[in-house]
Amino acid sequence: MPTNLNIDDRLLTEALKVGGHRTKRQTVNEALQEYIQRRRRLELVKYFGKIDFDPAWDYEEARRKR
């Protein structure tokens, strides 16, 4: 889907250098992927300390019970 964006040239140039990509398209696509991954990780952080950890729990046995 073609999209026209007004992206800061300074930021895009810097991202091209840092990312080592040959095209603006590759740079923007990777930046979007990293953005999504970061946001998903931040969403998971909400659960830290709210889920009990049992070191004796056997996940393989739990799978067999299904």
Phi, psi and omega in degrees: 000110180294137181219135175262126180233145175261089184260138178301117182301322180297316179293318181294319178298316179296318179296322177299316180294310184293319184280339180073022180274158180270336184234158177295323181299314178299319181297312181294319180297316179293321178299319178294319178298316179295322178300313181296315179299317181297315180297322178293320177296318179298326178294323180289333182300333180301336185269352178299131180084357182252351180245127180285140178252128178241106183296341181272354183293132182254101183293330179294319178293321178298323178293322181294332182287345182290000000 
